[in-house]
Amino acid sequence: MKVNSPLEVYKFLPQTNCGDCGEATCMAFASHMIDRSLKLEDCPPLLEEKFKKKYLKLAELLAPEIREVIIGTGEHTVSVGGDDILYRHQLTFFNQPALAVDVWDTMSEDELTERIKFINEYKKFYVGRFLKLDMVAIRSTSGDPDKFKQAVTSVAGNTELPLILCSLDPKVLKAGLEVVADRKPLLYAATKDNWQDVADLVMEYDVPLVLFSPDDLDTLKSLAATFLEMGRDDLVLDPGTNPQGKSLRESFENFLMIRRAGIKEGQRDIAFPLLAVPMTAYLANDDPVSASYWETVLASVFTVRYGDIMIVHSIEPYALLPELHIRDTIYTDPRTPVKVDPKVYEVGSPDKDSPVFVTTNFALTYYTVESDLASNGIDCYLLATDTDGLGVEAAVAGGQMTGQKVSDEFKRVGFDFSEMTAHNTVILPGLAARLQGDMEDASGLKVKIGPPDSGRIPGWMEKNWPPE
């Protein structure tokens, strides 16, 4: 049994409305428990001894169907798993898949340092935030514990990102753990052949572990049960990532079966995060460009169904950008539009003669307009009106954007036209043209109507600015 509504959570709370959690009421706090924006530990009274039974019971009822596994330490930890649903429209997916880019222990020191620097610094601005890489997977291609240890030492000295230590040889894994065990790396991997030796390492160093059994779910489940009996539940499952043809379909179906077993059937002994290795595409393609393409395809497929960690090789923009974009899309909360803060932004270096534009706080709309203005060198002010994250046309139709509301927004953010401008004029988007009269009445400003498409603003400016 799980709790699915704030009212069910509320029954277990102190119900004092003390505000120690930062919320006005216990019911408000309960709502944040459901969407996971707050934790049980954020309620100080609930931590008191007299509420211990309720705390433990509520923690059990709120626990996700798929175990959440934390890799790394400090501010660079990566959380994977932790989902309750199979389809994002049912609620939302919480922890997006971690992209781990590989390095290997036969690289030269210069090559290794350069690749780590790239991984560290890679970021792309997209709809209001930066898309970044999450982890480094260190592969033992030499089979030599000393070489692996040297590579792990070098990587650890050049990045704070969480690490995956990759080898099926327990001696090699131990060599790496001797260097970075305190950083809680993910150990890859225990198999039916090496599990006992790897288990000794996991118990000694207390690190999360991948269980690897390609195309054999019975063995994978048996391995998971064995480690659970040892008290280890920080496990990640790798059922194999076949790169093409019927075998790829088999891998895809294995991911589906495992996730459905964990969520729909309640099989707790297999309800763990899943790891995919899209870089297996390089085993089936001799041409690096073709391999990179198919790696991207695999990463996209398993992002959608239900990979929690991806180990990839290609760092080409045409590979990384699609992988990052589809991850961001699938793991954006479908219940909440992506928004920017509603306020007046400065684009370029505006002065009193600069125009004042209006748009909404829907992130895609705002950044499209802002980009069109900035790329054309238009110094101006831009109000992102609070429309609950709706675009212009929908906000006007639904009443979230009216002349009165836009006027009130300028007042709320303290933008005084008489002080900030010499023209007392505001420019509404073309799709909000019907608000012109109401806006003039509500604000006393001169209201001009811009083009419906912000890409046409430069041409519009030539004919309509400065105002007469």
KOLMAR-444134 format. One record per residue (C-alpha): residue number from 1; residue in one letter; z, x, y. Coordinates in pm, 1 decimal, padded with zeros to 6 digits. Layout:
R zavex drenvex       pz       px       py
R   NUM       A        Z        X        Y
...
//
This chain:
R zavex drenvex       pz       px       py
R     1       M  00000.0  00000.0  00000.0
R     2       K -00086.2  00118.7  00350.7
R     3       V -00008.5 -00014.5  00694.6
R     4       N -00316.3 -00116.5  00892.4
R     5       S -00183.7 -00284.8  01204.6
R     6       P  00059.7 -00197.8  01486.1
R     7       L  00279.1 -00493.0  01387.9
R     8       E  00329.6 -00351.1  01038.2
R     9       V  00424.1 -00012.6  01186.9
R    10       Y  00655.7 -00175.8  01440.5
R    11       K  00878.5 -00309.9  01160.8
R    12       F  00979.8  00047.1  01074.3
R    13       L  01045.2  00165.6  01431.2
R    14       P  01380.5  00161.1  01617.5
R    15       Q  01250.0 -00127.8  01835.4
R    16       T  01454.0 -00011.8  02136.0
R    17       N  01163.8  00041.2  02379.4
R    18       C  01345.6  00354.4  02498.8
R    19       G  01028.6  00525.2  02624.2
R    20       D  01119.9  00865.7  02480.9
R    21       C  00778.0  00880.5  02314.7
R    22       G  00603.7  00841.8  02650.0
R    23       E  00500.2  00482.1  02583.5
R    24       A  00652.5  00177.4  02750.7
R    25       T  00725.7 -00007.8  02425.3
R    26       C  00765.0  00055.6  02054.2
R    27       M  00464.3 -00170.9  01995.1
R    28       A  00250.6  00054.2  02213.4
R    29       F  00374.5  00353.1  02014.5
R    30       A  00286.2  00168.4  01693.3
R    31       S -00071.9  00126.0  01817.7
R    32       H -00098.6  00500.8  01863.5
R    33       M  00025.6  00550.4  01507.6
R    34       I -00272.0  00354.3  01379.5
R    35       D -00529.0  00555.2  01577.1
R    36       R -00335.0  00881.3  01515.4
R    37       S -00317.9  00975.1  01881.6
R    38       L  00059.4  01014.6  01839.2
R    39       K  00272.4  01131.4  01545.4
R    40       L  00596.2  01003.6  01396.0
R    41       E  00768.8  01312.9  01532.1
R    42       D  00688.6  01189.8  01883.9
R    43       C  00956.3  00919.9  01841.7
R    44       P  01291.0  01107.1  01882.4
R    45       P  01513.7  00816.4  01769.3
R    46       L  01314.5  00788.9  01445.7
R    47       L  01422.1  01143.4  01360.3
R    48       E  01790.4  01047.3  01364.0
R    49       E  01972.1  01035.4  01030.6
R    50       K  02024.6  00658.8  01044.6
R    51       F  01646.7  00603.2  01049.2
R    52       K  01567.1  00860.8  00779.7
R    53       K  01469.6  00606.4  00512.7
R    54       K  01240.4  00422.6  00752.0
R    55       Y  01087.9  00750.9  00866.1
R    56       L  01010.7  00860.5  00510.2
R    57       K  00873.1  00520.6  00412.7
R    58       L  00654.9  00497.0  00721.2
R    59       A  00527.3  00851.6  00667.7
R    60       E  00424.8  00748.6  00317.1
R    61       L  00255.0  00429.4  00435.4
R    62       L  00065.3  00609.4  00713.7
R    63       A -00048.2  00900.2  00495.0
R    64       P -00430.4  00909.4  00472.8
R    65       E -00600.9  00841.9  00141.3
R    66       I -00765.2  01185.5  00151.3
R    67       R -00510.2  01461.9  00194.9
R    68       E -00527.3  01652.5  00519.5
R    69       V -00541.1  02029.2  00468.8
R    70       I -00465.9  02269.5  00752.7
R    71       I -00630.0  02612.1  00754.8
R    72       G -00527.8  02893.6  00987.2
R    73       T -00236.9  02922.6  01227.2
R    74       G -00160.7  02868.1  01593.7
R    75       E -00406.3  02708.6  01832.0
R    76       H -00705.9  02795.8  01613.3
R    77       T -00607.1  02588.6  01311.5
R    78       V -00867.1  02369.8  01147.5
R    79       S -00767.6  02036.8  00989.9
R    80       V -00996.9  01891.0  00725.6
R    81       G -00980.0  01570.7  00524.2
R    82       G -00735.2  01303.4  00632.4
R    83       D -00972.1  01006.4  00608.5
R    84       D -00904.6  00650.0  00491.6
R    85       I -01254.1  00505.5  00497.9
R    86       L -01599.0  00551.2  00347.3
R    87       Y -01799.0  00424.2  00645.7
R    88       R -01728.6  00512.6  01006.2
R    89       H -01778.2  00157.1  01136.3
R    90       Q -01469.7  00051.6  00937.4
R    91       L -01244.0  00258.6  01162.7
R    92       T -01350.1  00613.3  01247.9
R    93       F -01365.8  00954.2  01082.0
R    94       F -01084.8  01170.4  01219.3
R    95       N -01132.4  01539.0  01132.5
R    96       Q -01488.7  01653.8  01178.7
R    97       P -01636.9  01895.0  00922.2
R    98       A -01561.9  02259.3  00992.4
R    99       L -01868.9  02482.5  01020.4
R   100       A -01798.5  02823.4  00868.0
R   101       V -02057.8  03094.9  00926.4
R   102       D -02068.7  03371.0  00666.2
R   103       V -02035.5  03747.3  00694.6
R   104       W -02036.3  03984.0  00398.1
R   105       D -01868.3  04308.6  00303.0
R   106       T -02188.2  04513.9  00264.8
R   107       M -02278.8  04475.9  00631.9
R   108       S -02252.5  04781.4  00853.1
R   109       E -01963.2  04784.9  01099.3
R   110       D -02199.2  04732.2  01392.8
R   111       E -02375.8  04438.9  01225.1
R   112       L -02045.4  04280.3  01132.9
R   113       T -01902.4  04317.3  01482.8
R   114       E -02216.8  04177.2  01642.7
R   115       R -02224.4  03874.0  01412.7
R   116       I -01856.2  03799.7  01468.3
R   117       K -01907.5  03825.2  01843.4
R   118       F -02187.9  03570.1  01818.6
R   119       I -01970.5  03330.8  01616.1
R   120       N -01680.4  03370.0  01859.6
R   121       E -01884.7  03309.6  02171.9
R   122       Y -02126.8  03043.8  02048.5
R   123       K -02094.6  02715.8  02237.5
R   124       K -02332.7  02449.8  02360.0
R   125       F -02250.7  02193.7  02626.3
R   126       Y -02322.7  01844.3  02501.3
R   127       V -02223.4  01510.5  02656.9
R   128       G -01917.7  01640.7  02835.4
R   129       R -01783.5  01893.9  02586.1
R   130       F -01869.3  02220.1  02417.3
R   131       L -01987.4  02226.1  02057.7
R   132       K -01850.9  02534.3  01880.9
R   133       L -01833.9  02705.3  01544.4
R   134       D -01503.2  02675.5  01362.0
R   135       M -01451.9  02936.2  01091.1
R   136       V -01570.2  03262.9  00939.8
R   137       A -01641.6  03285.7  00566.3
R   138       I -01608.8  03645.6  00444.0
R   139       R -01811.5  03695.1  00125.2
R   140       S -01762.2  03977.7 -00123.2
R   141       T -02115.6  04086.1 -00210.2
R   142       S -02002.2  04430.7 -00325.0
R   143       G -01741.4  04318.5 -00576.5
R   144       D -01530.3  04609.6 -00454.3
R   145       P -01173.1  04518.7 -00347.0
R   146       D -01155.6  04813.3 -00107.3
R   147       K -01482.9  04722.8  00063.7
R   148       F -01373.1  04361.7  00091.5
R   149       K -01038.2  04463.3  00236.4
R   150       Q -01212.6  04678.0  00494.2
R   151       A -01442.5  04391.4  00593.1
R   152       V -01152.3  04145.2  00618.7
R   153       T -00962.1  04392.7  00835.0
R   154       S -01260.5  04428.7  01067.1
R   155       V -01318.2  04054.2  01093.0
R   156       A -00949.9  03983.0  01154.1
R   157       G -00948.6  04235.7  01436.3
R   158       N -01242.9  04068.6  01609.1
R   159       T -01173.9  03697.3  01581.5
R   160       E -00884.9  03451.7  01581.5
R   161       L -01087.6  03182.9  01406.2
R   162       P -00961.6  03062.7  01066.4
R   163       L -01100.4  03254.7  00769.2
R   164       I -01234.1  03175.9  00423.1
R   165       L -01202.2  03459.1  00171.2
R   166       C -01488.4  03422.0 -00075.9
R   167       S -01488.5  03576.5 -00421.7
R   168       L -01438.4  03466.6 -00782.9
R   169       D -01260.7  03793.8 -00858.8
R   170       P -00881.5  03759.1 -00810.3
R   171       K -00851.5  04133.9 -00743.7
R   172       V -01092.7  04107.2 -00453.5
R   173       L -00914.3  03800.9 -00316.9
R   174       K -00579.7  03979.3 -00338.6
R   175       A -00718.8  04272.0 -00139.1
R   176       G -00817.2  04034.4  00138.8
R   177       L -00487.8  03847.8  00129.2
R   178       E -00297.0  04169.8  00176.3
R   179       V -00454.0  04187.8  00521.1
R   180       V -00457.6  03827.7  00647.1
R   181       A -00220.5  03617.2  00435.7
R   182       D -00011.1  03545.2  00747.3
R   183       R -00314.2  03371.1  00901.6
R   184       K -00328.3  03116.3  00616.9
R   185       P -00691.4  03170.9  00517.2
R   186       L -00865.3  02937.3  00275.0
R   187       L -00906.4  03105.6 -00064.0
R   188       Y -01241.4  03054.3 -00235.5
R   189       A -01220.8  02992.5 -00527.5
R   190       A -01035.4  02899.9 -00844.7
R   191       T -01249.5  02815.9 -01147.9
R   192       K -01184.0  02729.1 -01512.6
R   193       D -01212.5  03103.1 -01588.4
R   194       N -00991.0  03259.6 -01321.3
R   195       W -00750.4  02981.1 -01227.4
R   196       Q -00434.8  03140.0 -01367.7
R   197       D -00475.1  03464.5 -01172.9
R   198       V -00574.5  03277.2 -00858.5
R   199       A -00277.2  03045.8 -00900.8
R   200       D -00049.4  03349.2 -00896.8
R   201       L -00205.1  03455.4 -00565.3
R   202       V -00167.9  03111.7 -00412.8
R   203       M  00196.5  03089.0 -00512.3
R   204       E  00269.8  03439.9 -00388.6
R   205       Y  00091.4  03415.0 -00053.5
R   206       D  00120.8  03038.3  00010.9
R   207       V -00237.1  02971.7  00122.6
R   208       P -00474.2  02675.4  00078.6
R   209       L -00724.7  02696.0 -00205.2
R   210       V -01074.4  02582.3 -00302.7
R   211       L -01130.6  02460.4 -00658.5
R   212       F -01487.3  02525.7 -00775.0
R   213       S -01649.0  02355.2 -01073.4
R   214       P -02022.6  02304.3 -01019.5
R   215       D -02158.5  01980.3 -01166.5
R   216       D -01849.9  01924.7 -01382.1
R   217       L -01617.1  01668.0 -01226.8
R   218       D -01392.6  01643.9 -01530.7
R   219       T -01308.4  02013.7 -01508.0
R   220       L -01266.5  01985.9 -01131.3
R   221       K -01020.4  01700.5 -01175.2
R   222       S -00834.2  01893.8 -01444.8
R   223       L -00801.9  02194.9 -01215.5
R   224       A -00669.4  01973.9 -00935.0
R   225       A -00411.7  01817.0 -01168.6
R   226       T -00299.1  02161.8 -01281.0
R   227       F -00239.8  02284.7 -00927.8
R   228       L -00068.4  01959.7 -00830.8
R   229       E  00177.8  02015.3 -01114.0
R   230       M  00253.2  02355.0 -00957.2
R   231       G  00339.1  02178.8 -00632.3
R   232       R  00016.6  02276.1 -00454.7
R   233       D -00156.0  01993.5 -00269.5
R   234       D -00331.6  02201.9 -00002.4
R   235       L -00650.3  02194.3 -00208.1
R   236       V -01020.2  02165.9 -00122.7
R   237       L -01277.3  02068.0 -00386.1
R   238       D -01622.7  02222.1 -00430.9
R   239       P -01824.8  02026.9 -00689.9
R   240       G -02129.5  02248.3 -00625.3
R   241       T -02416.6  02229.9 -00376.8
R   242       N -02750.3  02237.5 -00554.9
R   243       P -03027.9  02312.5 -00307.1
R   244       Q -03319.7  02094.6 -00414.3
R   245       G -03475.1  01836.0 -00645.2
R   246       K -03284.2  01632.3 -00900.6
R   247       S -02996.4  01878.1 -00893.9
R   248       L -02949.8  01812.5 -00520.3
R   249       R -02929.7  01442.1 -00594.0
R   250       E -02664.1  01517.7 -00855.4
R   251       S -02459.0  01711.9 -00599.1
R   252       F -02494.3  01428.4 -00350.7
R   253       E -02377.5  01174.2 -00606.9
R   254       N -02083.5  01396.3 -00702.2
R   255       F -01962.4  01399.1 -00342.4
R   256       L -01993.3  01020.3 -00331.1
R   257       M -01805.8  00969.1 -00657.7
R   258       I -01519.1  01197.5 -00559.7
R   259       R -01469.5  01036.1 -00219.2
R   260       R -01494.9  00683.7 -00359.8
R   261       A -01248.7  00770.7 -00635.8
R   262       G -01002.2  00894.2 -00375.8
R   263       I -01034.9  00603.0 -00132.1
R   264       K -01148.8  00297.3 -00327.8
R   265       E -00981.9  00371.5 -00662.4
R   266       G -00671.8  00548.3 -00535.7
R   267       Q -00708.6  00849.5 -00764.7
R   268       R -00463.8  01077.0 -00585.5
R   269       D -00531.8  01372.8 -00814.7
R   270       I -00884.8  01404.8 -00675.0
R   271       A -00829.7  01277.5 -00319.5
R   272       F -00888.1  01610.2 -00143.7
R   273       P -01127.6  01741.8  00123.1
R   274       L -01469.8  01849.5 -00002.2
R   275       L -01650.6  02177.3  00064.1
R   276       A -02029.4  02210.9  00064.9
R   277       V -02228.5  02534.8  00068.8
R   278       P -02562.1  02457.4  00238.4
R   279       M -02647.0  02829.5  00233.5
R   280       T -02744.8  02782.6 -00132.8
R   281       A -03080.8  02692.1  00022.1
R   282       Y -03143.3  03067.0  00035.1
R   283       L -03131.7  03077.9 -00345.7
R   284       A -03428.2  02843.7 -00367.4
R   285       N -03639.5  02972.5 -00077.1
R   286       D -03768.8  03325.7 -00034.4
R   287       D -03892.5  03261.5  00318.6
R   288       P -03598.2  03290.2  00564.2
R   289       V -03740.0  03025.4  00798.9
R   290       S -03788.4  02776.2  00516.5
R   291       A -03442.8  02856.9  00380.4
R   292       S -03288.1  02804.5  00723.0
R   293       Y -03465.5  02469.7  00753.9
R   294       W -03341.3  02347.1  00416.3
R   295       E -02993.0  02476.7  00488.5
R   296       T -02991.4  02254.0  00796.2
R   297       V -03107.8  01959.5  00587.7
R   298       L -02827.3  02016.6  00337.8
R   299       A -02565.7  02056.5  00610.3
R   300       S -02681.0  01728.8  00768.4
R   301       V -02677.0  01543.2  00436.6
R   302       F -02325.7  01651.7  00348.3
R   303       T -02196.9  01593.8  00700.5
R   304       V -02291.6  01231.2  00655.9
R   305       R -02160.5  01214.9  00294.2
R   306       Y -01868.3  01352.7  00282.9
R   307       G -01844.0  01726.8  00334.5
R   308       D -01532.5  01844.6  00516.8
R   309       I -01624.6  02214.4  00530.6
R   310       M -01973.9  02368.6  00541.3
R   311       I -02045.1  02733.4  00468.3
R   312       V -02373.1  02823.5  00639.9
R   313       H -02571.0  03141.7  00689.9
R   314       S -02837.6  03085.5  00955.3
R   315       I -02737.1  03138.7  01317.9
R   316       E -03075.7  03045.2  01459.7
R   317       P -03062.9  02782.3  01736.1
R   318       Y -03302.0  02554.6  01546.1
R   319       A -03048.7  02550.0  01259.9
R   320       L -02714.3  02536.7  01440.8
R   321       L -02799.6  02278.3  01706.7
R   322       P -02900.3  01997.4  01466.1
R   323       E -02595.6  02069.5  01250.3
R   324       L -02360.3  02053.0  01547.0
R   325       H -02526.7  01747.4  01699.8
R   326       I -02520.2  01535.0  01386.2
R   327       R -02158.9  01631.4  01326.7
R   328       D -02067.0  01528.4  01680.2
R   329       T -02254.1  01199.2  01641.7
R   330       I -02103.7  01101.5  01307.3
R   331       Y -01751.7  01198.0  01412.2
R   332       T -01750.2  01027.6  01750.5
R   333       D -01521.9  00723.6  01741.3
R   334       P -01759.5  00423.3  01723.1
R   335       R -01493.4  00198.8  01877.1
R   336       T -01473.3  00392.6  02201.7
R   337       P -01766.5  00497.2  02423.7
R   338       V -01766.1  00860.4  02528.1
R   339       K -01646.5  00864.1  02888.1
R   340       V -01591.9  01098.2  03179.8
R   341       D -01306.2  01064.6  03426.5
R   342       P -01387.3  00798.8  03688.1
R   343       K -01393.8  00981.4  04020.3
R   344       V -01625.5  01127.0  04285.0
R   345       Y -01787.3  01450.3  04168.7
R   346       E -01952.1  01710.4  04388.5
R   347       V -02298.3  01819.6  04277.8
R   348       G -02391.7  02147.8  04438.7
R   349       S -02242.5  02197.8  04784.0
R   350       P -02253.0  01863.0  04964.9
R   351       D -02176.2  01819.3  05333.7
R   352       K -02155.1  01521.5  05567.5
R   353       D -02532.0  01471.6  05563.0
R   354       S -02551.9  01467.8  05182.1
R   355       P -02624.7  01143.6  04993.8
R   356       V -02360.2  00955.7  04793.6
R   357       F -02484.1  00821.6  04458.2
R   358       V -02317.8  00577.7  04222.2
R   359       T -02336.6  00568.1  03842.0
R   360       T -02101.1  00472.5  03557.6
R   361       N -01849.5  00678.2  03360.4
R   362       F -02043.0  00647.5  03032.2
R   363       A -02077.7  01017.8  02950.6
R   364       L -02443.9  01008.4  02851.0
R   365       T -02536.9  00823.1  03169.1
R   366       Y -02323.2  01043.8  03392.7
R   367       Y -02449.3  01375.4  03255.7
R   368       T -02810.6  01257.5  03263.8
R   369       V -02780.0  01166.6  03631.0
R   370       E -02577.7  01478.1  03716.3
R   371       S -02831.1  01699.9  03539.0
R   372       D -03126.8  01540.1  03719.3
R   373       L -02954.6  01590.1  04054.2
R   374       A -02838.6  01946.9  03989.2
R   375       S -03165.6  02067.4  03836.9
R   376       N -03352.9  01946.5  04143.5
R   377       G -03113.9  02115.1  04386.0
R   378       I -02986.6  01790.6  04538.1
R   379       D -02647.4  01852.6  04699.6
R   380       C -02461.2  01523.9  04688.4
R   381       Y -02155.1  01323.4  04592.5
R   382       L -02166.1  01124.0  04268.8
R   383       L -01921.3  00843.9  04187.5
R   384       A -01862.1  00781.5  03816.6
R   385       T -01744.6  00421.4  03834.0
R   386       D -01491.2  00312.5  03574.3
R   387       T -01692.6  00070.6  03357.2
R   388       D -01497.6  00129.5  03033.3
R   389       G -01769.8  00367.1  02926.5
R   390       L -02063.8  00125.6  02955.1
R   391       G -02403.2  00218.0  03094.8
R   392       V -02531.4  00072.7  03421.2
R   393       E -02734.8 -00221.1  03290.4
R   394       A -02468.5 -00335.5  03042.9
R   395       A -02189.0 -00290.1  03297.7
R   396       V -02370.5 -00497.5  03561.1
R   397       A -02449.6 -00770.1  03308.1
R   398       G -02093.7 -00777.4  03174.1
R   399       G -01916.9 -00766.3  03508.8
R   400       Q -01762.5 -00421.1  03460.3
R   401       M -01966.5 -00304.8  03759.3
R   402       T -01966.8 -00525.1  04068.6
R   403       G -01997.8 -00461.7  04438.8
R   404       Q -01626.1 -00518.7  04484.8
R   405       K -01533.3 -00286.8  04195.6
R   406       V -01751.5 -00004.7  04323.0
R   407       S -01601.5 -00044.1  04669.0
R   408       D -01252.0 -00043.3  04521.0
R   409       E -01333.7  00269.7  04317.9
R   410       F -01416.3  00465.9  04633.3
R   411       K -01084.0  00356.2  04784.0
R   412       R -00891.7  00434.8  04465.4
R   413       V -01018.0  00793.5  04452.0
R   414       G -00963.8  00842.0  04826.0
R   415       F -01326.2  00889.5  04928.4
R   416       D -01340.1  00795.1  05297.7
R   417       F -01702.8  00758.1  05409.5
R   418       S -01611.4  00790.6  05778.4
R   419       E -01460.0  01133.2  05711.0
R   420       M -01681.5  01259.7  05429.2
R   421       T -02022.3  01147.7  05557.6
R   422       A -02212.6  01112.8  05882.6
R   423       H -02432.7  00829.6  05753.9
R   424       N -02190.0  00571.8  05604.3
R   425       T -02443.5  00504.3  05328.2
R   426       V -02414.9  00468.0  04951.6
R   427       I -02697.5  00465.0  04696.3
R   428       L -02675.1  00229.2  04398.3
R   429       P -02885.3  00281.5  04084.0
R   430       G -03198.8  00069.6  04056.9
R   431       L -03058.3 -00119.7  03757.7
R   432       A -02773.7 -00237.0  03982.0
R   433       A -02999.1 -00361.5  04262.8
R   434       R -02854.9 -00712.4  04250.4
R   435       L -02517.7 -00574.5  04364.0
R   436       Q -02654.5 -00467.4  04703.1
R   437       G -02541.0 -00770.3  04903.8
R   438       D -02199.2 -00789.9  04741.0
R   439       M -02147.6 -00418.3  04790.5
R   440       E -02234.8 -00440.4  05161.0
R   441       D -01994.5 -00734.0  05207.2
R   442       A -01711.9 -00569.6  05012.1
R   443       S -01739.1 -00222.4  05165.3
R   444       G -01902.4 -00257.4  05505.9
R   445       L -02130.9  00031.5  05407.4
R   446       K -02505.9  00063.1  05429.6
R   447       V -02631.7  00021.3  05073.9
R   448       K -02963.3  00161.2  04954.6
R   449       I -03113.4  00103.9  04608.8
R   450       G -03229.4  00410.0  04424.1
R   451       P -03478.4  00428.6  04138.1
R   452       P -03392.2  00281.1  03794.4
R   453       D -03446.4  00623.4  03637.3
R   454       S -03249.8  00919.2  03777.7
R   455       G -03542.1  01147.5  03697.1
R   456       R -03727.6  00981.8  03986.3
R   457       I -03456.7  01055.7  04244.5
R   458       P -03636.6  01361.6  04393.3
R   459       G -03944.0  01151.0  04475.6
R   460       W -03725.5  00871.7  04603.7
R   461       M -03539.6  01117.0  04829.4
R   462       E -03860.8  01231.1  04992.6
R   463       K -03932.3  00877.0  05110.9
R   464       N -03584.2  00739.3  05169.0
R   465       W -03356.1  01019.8  05282.8
R   466       P -03210.1  01076.3  05533.3
R   467       P -03147.8  00708.3  05614.0
R   468       E -03280.5  00571.5  05939.8
//
